[in-house]
Amino acid sequence: MSAGIRALLLVFPLVAFAIWGVLHVPDPGKTDYGDITLDALPSMPQWANADLPDFSQYENTAEKKNAFFSFLYPRIVLANSRILIERRYLETLSRRESLNPTETDWLSQQAERLRVDEEPGSEEMFLRLRSRLDFIPPSLVLAQAANESAWGTSRFALKGNNLFGQWCFSQGCGIVPSGRAEGKSHEVAAFDSPYRSVRGYIQNLNRHPSYQLVRDLRRQARESGRFASGTSLAAGLVSYSERGEEYISEIRSMISFNKLLDYDREFRKTVLERETGELSRLASSKEETALLPGPGDGGSSTKEG
């Protein structure tokens, strides 16, 4: 991580944001984003392919945390921006009286990826895809990544760019856990880049049956015109760890202690409230630093511990 990126988070502290749970966002029913076409999703920027930096070089805990957050936050913005573009295209299709074969094929691909088995183009399919094709708040992503990867220093993070402990189940798909019980076949997934790990984690929460509560809480917040923070959505993670409620409490504590709700506030302002053209520019930004919080909005200044 360059000194310039770290400095952005150290020089521009966010205003403390103490309210957790739900934040007001513009009523989606009052916003007209216009028609969105299939070519609205831009090419992936080159920096998304970068490997994980060496966070073990930091002796100061606060500096290590700030470096970790400043590396990860642009990748969260990138992944969520692209999901929001796809979601808006989904809404465009839902308003059409009929769909052409290309549009129906796009819906079918999304349905297969997100494990939705309703008829393409049906009202039931659109309802379920709306629930699953949506963003995950940055505070939750940051807290779980820090927790699961030991701040980017775990064996699986270093060898497989895996920041969330995701498993895979085909031989050779990842890294064999040293403590894997006899008879078990799972591996810890390996990703081409930390960005791909972020994208895979979001997809996991968006489609796995174990995280239906996460999706329900997010949908309920949307329907009431509000934004569900990472603290509130953490309630749906009881199956993420065998520690259950204790794990949820730990994630919420990390969000609170590290002031990660500041990132939700920044995300709401600089991503959610943008028109689709602006989202496309975010989703193809040539410089990852352009997705960091700017002067006066900046990154959270974390504590040691």
C-alpha positions in Angstrom: 0.0 0.0 0.0 1.5 3.3 -1.0 2.1 6.1 1.4 -0.3 8.3 -0.6 -3.2 6.0 -0.2 -2.6 5.6 3.6 -2.3 9.3 3.9 -5.8 9.8 2.4 -7.3 8.0 5.3 -5.0 9.6 7.9 -5.4 13.2 6.7 -9.1 13.2 6.0 -10.9 11.9 9.0 -14.7 11.4 8.7 -17.1 13.1 11.0 -18.1 10.5 13.6 -21.3 8.8 12.8 -22.8 7.2 15.8 -26.2 6.1 14.7 -26.3 2.5 13.6 -29.1 0.5 12.0 -30.9 2.2 9.2 -30.1 5.5 7.4 -32.5 7.4 5.2 -31.9 7.2 1.5 -33.9 8.7 -1.4 -37.1 6.9 -2.2 -36.2 4.6 -5.2 -39.7 5.0 -6.5 -39.1 8.8 -7.0 -35.9 8.4 -9.0 -35.9 7.9 -12.8 -32.7 6.5 -14.1 -33.9 6.1 -17.6 -33.4 3.0 -19.8 -30.2 1.1 -19.2 -28.8 -1.2 -21.9 -26.7 -4.3 -21.7 -23.5 -2.4 -22.7 -23.9 -0.2 -19.5 -21.5 -2.4 -17.5 -18.0 -1.0 -18.3 -14.7 -2.9 -18.6 -13.0 -3.9 -15.4 -10.2 -1.5 -14.4 -6.7 -3.0 -14.2 -6.1 -2.3 -10.6 -8.9 -4.7 -9.7 -6.4 -7.5 -10.6 -3.8 -6.4 -8.0 -2.7 -8.9 -5.3 -2.9 -8.3 -1.6 -0.3 -6.0 -0.1 1.9 -7.2 2.8 0.0 -5.8 5.8 2.4 -7.6 8.2 4.9 -4.8 7.6 3.0 -2.4 9.8 4.1 -2.4 13.4 1.6 0.3 14.4 -1.9 -1.2 14.7 -3.8 1.9 13.6 -1.6 2.3 10.5 -2.2 -1.3 9.5 -5.9 -0.9 9.9 -6.0 2.3 7.9 -3.9 0.6 5.1 -6.2 -2.4 5.1 -9.4 -0.3 4.9 -7.9 2.0 2.2 -7.0 -1.0 0.1 -10.3 -2.7 0.5 -12.9 0.1 0.3 -12.3 1.0 -3.4 -12.8 -2.7 -4.2 -16.1 -2.7 -2.3 -17.2 0.4 -4.2 -16.2 -1.2 -7.5 -18.1 -4.4 -6.8 -21.2 -2.7 -5.4 -21.3 -0.1 -8.2 -21.3 -2.8 -10.8 -24.1 -4.7 -9.0 -26.2 -1.5 -8.8 -25.8 -1.0 -12.6 -27.1 -4.5 -13.1 -29.9 -3.9 -10.7 -31.0 -0.8 -12.5 -31.0 -2.7 -15.8 -33.2 -5.3 -14.1 -35.6 -2.6 -13.2 -35.6 -1.3 -16.8 -36.5 -4.8 -18.0 -39.3 -5.2 -15.4 -41.1 -2.1 -16.9 -41.1 -3.5 -20.4 -44.2 -5.1 -21.8 -42.2 -7.7 -23.7 -38.6 -8.9 -23.8 -36.4 -9.8 -26.7 -34.2 -13.0 -26.7 -31.1 -11.1 -25.6 -32.9 -9.6 -22.6 -34.4 -12.9 -21.7 -31.0 -14.6 -21.9 -29.5 -11.9 -19.6 -32.3 -12.6 -17.1 -31.7 -16.3 -17.3 -27.9 -15.9 -16.7 -28.6 -13.7 -13.6 -31.2 -16.2 -12.4 -28.7 -19.1 -12.7 -25.9 -17.2 -11.0 -28.2 -16.1 -8.1 -30.1 -19.4 -7.9 -33.5 -18.2 -8.8 -35.6 -20.8 -10.6 -38.7 -18.9 -11.6 -39.7 -18.5 -15.3 -37.6 -15.8 -17.1 -39.5 -12.6 -17.3 -42.1 -13.6 -14.8 -43.2 -11.3 -12.0 -41.9 -13.9 -9.5 -38.5 -13.9 -11.1 -38.2 -10.1 -10.9 -39.3 -10.2 -7.3 -36.6 -12.7 -6.3 -33.9 -11.1 -8.4 -34.6 -7.7 -6.8 -34.0 -9.3 -3.4 -30.7 -10.9 -4.5 -29.2 -8.5 -7.0 -28.2 -5.8 -4.5 -25.3 -4.3 -2.7 -23.7 -5.2 0.7 -22.9 -2.2 3.0 -19.2 -1.5 3.2 -19.1 -1.6 7.0 -20.1 -5.3 7.0 -17.7 -6.2 4.2 -14.8 -4.4 6.0 -15.5 -5.9 9.4 -15.9 -9.5 8.1 -12.8 -9.2 5.9 -10.7 -8.0 8.9 -12.1 -10.7 11.1 -11.8 -13.6 8.7 -8.4 -12.7 7.3 -6.7 -11.4 10.5 -6.4 -8.0 8.8 -5.1 -9.5 5.6 -2.3 -11.6 7.1 -3.9 -15.1 7.3 -2.5 -18.0 5.3 -5.6 -18.1 3.1 -5.4 -14.4 2.4 -1.8 -14.5 1.5 -1.9 -17.6 -0.6 -5.3 -17.4 -2.1 -6.5 -13.8 -1.8 -9.3 -15.1 0.3 -10.4 -12.5 2.8 -13.7 -14.1 4.0 -12.9 -17.7 4.6 -15.1 -18.9 1.7 -15.1 -22.6 1.0 -15.1 -24.6 -2.3 -15.9 -28.2 -2.8 -14.0 -29.6 -5.8 -10.5 -31.0 -5.5 -7.9 -28.5 -6.3 -10.2 -25.5 -6.2 -8.3 -23.8 -3.3 -6.2 -24.5 -0.3 -6.6 -27.5 1.9 -7.1 -26.4 5.6 -4.4 -27.9 7.9 -7.0 -28.9 10.4 -9.5 -30.4 8.1 -11.3 -33.4 9.6 -10.8 -36.9 8.1 -13.4 -37.6 5.5 -14.1 -33.9 4.7 -13.4 -32.7 1.2 -13.8 -28.9 1.4 -11.0 -26.5 0.6 -10.6 -22.8 1.3 -11.2 -21.1 -2.1 -8.4 -19.3 -3.9 -9.1 -16.2 -5.9 -7.2 -14.4 -8.6 -7.3 -11.2 -6.7 -8.8 -9.7 -3.5 -11.4 -8.0 -5.6 -12.6 -11.4 -6.8 -12.8 -12.5 -3.2 -15.0 -9.4 -2.4 -17.2 -10.1 -5.4 -17.5 -13.8 -4.4 -18.4 -12.9 -0.8 -21.2 -10.5 -1.9 -22.5 -13.2 -4.2 -22.5 -15.7 -1.4 -24.6 -13.4 0.8 -26.9 -12.7 -2.1 -27.7 -16.2 -3.0 -27.0 -18.8 -0.3 -30.1 -20.0 1.7 -28.2 -19.5 5.0 -28.3 -15.7 4.5 -32.0 -15.2 3.6 -32.4 -13.0 6.7 -29.6 -10.7 5.4 -31.6 -10.3 2.2 -34.9 -9.9 4.0 -33.6 -7.2 6.2 -32.1 -5.4 3.3 -35.3 -5.7 1.2 -37.4 -4.4 4.1 -35.2 -1.4 4.5 -35.4 -0.6 0.8 -39.2 -0.9 0.8 -39.4 1.6 3.6 -37.0 4.0 1.8 -34.1 3.4 4.2 -30.6 2.0 4.0 -29.7 -1.1 6.2 -26.3 -0.6 7.7 -23.7 -3.4 8.3 -24.7 -3.4 12.0 -28.3 -4.2 11.2 -27.6 -6.8 8.5 -25.1 -8.6 10.7 -28.2 -10.1 12.4 -28.4 -12.4 9.4 -25.0 -13.9 9.8 -25.8 -16.5 12.5 -24.8 -19.3 10.1 -21.6 -17.7 8.9 -19.7 -19.0 11.9 -20.2 -21.9 14.3 -20.0 -19.3 17.1 -23.4 -18.0 15.9 -24.7 -15.1 18.0 -21.2 -14.6 19.5 -19.9 -14.1 16.0 -22.6 -11.5 15.3 -21.7 -9.6 18.4 -18.0 -9.6 17.5 -18.7 -8.3 14.0 -20.9 -5.5 15.4 -18.2 -4.6 17.9 -15.6 -4.3 15.2 -18.0 -2.1 13.2 -18.5 0.2 16.2 -14.9 0.2 17.5 -13.4 1.0 14.1 -16.2 3.5 13.2 -17.0 1.6 10.0 -20.5 3.1 9.8 -18.7 6.2 8.5 -18.0 4.2 5.3 -21.7 3.4 5.0 -22.5 7.1 5.2 -19.8 7.8 2.6 -21.1 5.0 0.3 -24.7 6.3 0.6 -23.6 9.8 -0.4 -21.1 9.1 -3.2 -22.4 5.9 -4.7 -26.1 5.3 -4.0 -27.2 8.8 -4.9 -25.4 8.8 -8.3 -27.0 8.5 -11.7 -26.2 5.5 -13.7 -23.7 7.3 -15.9 -21.8 8.3 -12.8 -21.9 4.8 -11.5 -20.4 3.6 -14.7 -17.5 6.0 -14.2 -17.0 4.7 -10.7 -17.1 1.1 -12.0 -14.4 1.7 -14.5 -12.2 4.2 -12.6 -8.6 3.9 -13.7 -7.3 4.9 -10.3 -8.4 3.1 -7.2 -7.6 6.2 -5.1 -10.5 8.0 -6.9 -12.9 5.7 -5.0 -11.5 6.6 -1.6 -13.4 9.2 0.5 -12.4 12.7 -0.5 -11.4 15.8 1.5 -14.0 16.5 4.1 -15.6 13.1 3.7 -12.7 10.9 4.2 -11.8 7.6 5.7 -12.3 6.7 9.3 -9.4 7.2 11.7 -9.2 3.9 13.5 -8.0 3.2 17.0 -5.4 0.7 18.1 -6.5 -2.6 19.6 
